Amino acid sequence: MLRVEIKRAFPMFFLVAVSLLVTLGIASLPPPSFNVVGAIAYSPAGVKVGGYAFNFYGQGVPVTINVSIEGFHEIVKSNNGTFLVNVHVLFPNGSTLVVCVTHGKEKYVTTEVLVKDFITFANASMSYSVLNYDNVSMVYVKGETVVATFLKCIYVNGEKVPVNSTVFVVNSDNVRPPFGEYSLSDSQIVGKCIYTILTILGVNMGIIILTAYSYLSVFPRKQLELIMRLKGISKVFLSKMLVMLAFSSLLSFPSLLIFSAIRGIFLSSALHYVLVVIMYSLAVYGISPLVNSKELVYSSIVIAWYLLGSLLYNTFNLFFLLFPLVGLFKLWWVYRR
């Protein structure tokens, strides 16, 4: 019976390829933000501001840097994100320094009162992962950490590493200063990419709705009654459910695998979203014996809307996993004789 159902459902697995292509396109869209990490040093002869502006993939972006202090202004443009600005001001101690970094329509402004010889700053517009102290600042993006510091060393993957530059890039997400327990991770990236993830899940759920309409709409009425009496309720119901499980798994798992690879996060951080798609598939399958074809589509959309909304507020539950039992009971009650 299972082999027959797989043959009947085989054409719909073409939609898996469609889902992967859509996911690839969505996940490849660059985040609409830029990040900047920098350092400020001053002496009686003037102020130096240096840093690096970059996108989610760690690539430098063109920026304009405007530095002002005590009525003096210096404007520098950079095509690769790296910048160094010198402002010749005598005895700037206690002065207010304003640094404005502009990339397209996006702008980052930091205001610092010069009471220390060295200051670092960092900003991630989407707050992927940021650490800010007076003498060390860092931003983690796609497996890399950009650091600005005047410290002698930092810890990378638990090992002490000497610092030879003020602003530098480390190919790791496990970077921390020699004090505290802070360690950068990808958990914030997943949270900030929630709308992208919801879009991918929504596409997968839409494909499941189309599949359910064509594959499960023939579930009820005369044809089903004959099959149920010949093959038995459990065999038919279980075979179709296994096919739907396989289909939803092939939709969700590769999609999130592609998303994780492109965005540079661990798959385990997004793996629970696979369960959401499988849970949705089971819910749709469970209600299919209870409603007609049009009602199946309407009900599926409502369930999808609820699940996506609950994910947004991190309040989803496993209640929908019980729906197949409801559907099985309905079939057993109808065809019990």
N, C-alpha and C positions, 0 to 999 in steps of 0.2 A: 504493500500500500504506500509506503514511504517513497519507494522508487517511482511509482506512478505520479505522486504529487510533485516530486522534484522535476520530472519531465514536463509536467503541466506548467510548473512555475519557472522553468528555465529561461524563457524569453524575458521575464521581468528582471533577471539578474543583469541584463544590459544596463539597467538604470544605475547599477553600482558604479559603472564607468562614468556615467553622467555626474553622479554625486562627487566622485573623486576630482573630476575636472572643475566643477564648481568650487569645491573646497580649495583646490590649488589656486584658483583665481582670487578667492576671498582672502585666504591666508597670506597671499603674496602682496596684498595691498599694503603699502608702507604706512605706518602709524603717522597721524598728522601732527607731529611734534618734533622738536629737536632738544638735545641735551647739551649742557655745557658744564665743564669742570675747569677751575682756574685757581690761581694763587696771586696774592698781592704782597709785595715787599716794598718797604720804603726806608730811606736813609735821609740825612739832612740835605742831600743834594737832589732828591726827587722821589718819584714813585714809579714802580714797574708793575704792570698787570699782564700776566700771561695765562694762556689756557688753551682749551681744545673744545670745539663745538662739533657735535656728531649726531647721526641719526640712530634709529633703533638697532641697525646692523653694525654700529661702530665705525661707520664711514664718515669722514669729515664733510661738512656742509658749508656752503658759502655764507659768510656772516659779515655784518658791519659792527664794529665795536666803537662805542662812544664813551670816553672817559672824561669826567669833569671833576675838578677840585679847585676850590678857592677862585672861581672865575676863569680858570684855565681849562681848555677843551682840546682833546686829541681824538681824531677819528681815523680809524684804520679799517681797511677792508681785507678780508681773507677769502680765497677761493677754496682752500682745502681744510678750513676749520681751525687751523693752528694760528694763534695770534700772540703778539707781544707788543705792548704799548708802553712807551716811556713818556712821563710827564715831568718836566723839569720845574719843580717847585721847591723853593728853599724852606727848610724846617717845616715839613708838613705835619709834624706830630700834633694830634688833636683835631686835625682838619677832617671834614666830611668828604668822603670819596664816593662818587656815583659811577657805577659801571653798567652800561646798557649794551646788551648783545642782541642784535636783530637778525632774524633769518626769515626772509619773505615777510609775511604778515605777523609772524610770531616774535615776541619780544621777552627778554628776561632782564630784569633790573635788580641790582643789589646795591645797597647803600651801607657803607662801612665807615665807622669813626676810627681813625688811625691812632690807636693807643698801644698797638703791638707791632713789632717789626715785621711779622709775617702773619698773613691771614689766608685761609683757603675758602673757596666757595664751590657749590655744586647745585645744579638744578636739573631735574628731569620733568618735563612738562606733563607727562603722564604718570610720574612717580613710580617708575618701574622698581627701582630699588636705590635708595639714596642714603648716604651717611654723611653727616655734616658736623665737624668739630672745628675748633679754631685752627688746629694745625694739621688736619687731615680731612679731605672730602673725597667722596667717590660715588660713581654711578655705575650700576651693572646693566649691561645690555647684551642680549644674545650671546651668552657664554664668555663675555669679556667684561672686565672692570677697568674703568678709566679713573685714575687716582691722581690727586694733587696733594702733595704733602711736603713738609720740611722735616719729617722724622728721619731717623737714621735707618730704620728697617720697618718692614711689615711682615705679616704672616700670610703665606699663600698655601692653601691645602694643608695647613698645620705646620708648615716648615718656615723657618725664619729666613727672610730674603732681604739683603741689603738694598737700600734705595740710592740710585745714582743720578736721578733726575727729579725735577720738581713736579712735572706733569708727565705721566707715562701710562701705558696700557698693559694690563695683565690678562693673559688668556685663561681665565678661570673665574668662576662665580663664588669661590670660597676664599675671600680676601678679608682680612681684618687687621686693624692696628694692633700694636703690642699691648694694648690695654683693653679691658672689657671683654664681653662674650659675644660681641656682635659679629655675625657672619652673613654675607649677602646670599640670597637664594632667589629662586624663580617664583615663589608663591605670589609675590605682588604682581608679577607679569600676568599670571593667569587671571587674577582679579581684575586687572585693568583691561584685559582683552575679553571681558565677559560678553560684550556686545558682538564681537566677532565670533565667539564660540556659539552664542545664541543664534546667530545667523546661519552658521553651519548646521546646527541642530535643527533649525527651522526648515532648511532645505531638505535634510534627511527625512524629517517628519512629513513634509509635503510629498516626497516620493513614496513614503509608506502609505499615505492616504490614497494616492493614485493606484498603488499596487493592491491595496485592500479593496478598492472599488471594483477592480477587474478580477481579482483572484478570489475574493471572499463573497462577492455579490451573488455568485452561483451557489453559495453555501446553503441557503434555505430552499424551501418549497419542494415540489415534486421530485426533482432530480436528487436532492439530498435525502429525501425520505427513502427512495429506493436504495441508495448507496448505504444508508444507515442500516437498513434491514438486512442487506446482503453481507456487509463487511463488519458491522458492529459500530456502535457510537464511539467507543474509546479509540479504536484503530483510526477511524477517519479524523476525529478531533485531534488526536496526538500527532498524526502525520502532518496535518496542515499546520499545527502549532510549531513543530520542529522546522518546517520550511520557513515560516515567518521569523523564527528565532535566527536561523542561519542568514536569512536575507537582511534583517536589521543589524546583525553583527557585522556583516560584510559592508554595510552602509556606514556604520558609526566608527568602528575600530580603525580602518584605513584612513578615514577622513581626519580623525583626531591624531593619528600617527603623522600624517602629512603636515597638519597644523603645528604639531609640536616640533617637528624637524625644521620647518621654515622659521618658526618664531624662536627657536633655540631654547626650548624648555624640556624638562624631563616628561616623558609620556605619562609617568605615574601621577603627575600633578593634574592631568586632565582626564585620567582614565575613568573616573567615576561618571563622566558624561556619557560614556558608552552605555552604562547601566540605565541612564535616563532614556536613551533611544530604545533600548531593549524593553524597558518597562512600558514605554509608550506603545511599542509594537504589540506587546501582550495585551495591553488595555484595549487597543483597537480590535484585536483578534477576539477578545473576550466578549465584546459587545456585539460582534457581527451576527451571532444567532438571535439577538434580541431585537434587532431593528431591520428595516428595509434598506435598500441601497442608498437612497438619498439621506435618510436619517443616519446612516453609517458615516457618510461624509461630514454632515453637520456635527455629529457627536465627536468625530475624530478631531475636527478643528477646535472645538471647545476644550477637549482634553489637551491638545497641543498648546493652546493658549495658556491654560492653567499651569502646565508643567514648565513652560518657558518663563512665565511670570514668577513662579515659585523659585526657579533657579536664580532669577535676578535678585531676589531677596533672601536666597539661601535657606529656604524653608520647605523644600520638597520632601515628600515621604514616600514610603513603599506601598501605599494603599492600592495603587493600580495593579500591583502584581496579583491581587486576588480576583481580578476580572475574569481570567480564563476559567476559574472554578465556577463562577456565576454562569458563564456561557455553557460549560459542560453540564451543569445541573439543569439548565433550561432545555438542552437537547435531550438529556436523559428523561426528563419529565414528559416531553412531547412524544418521544419515540419509545417509551418504556414498554409499550405493548407490541 
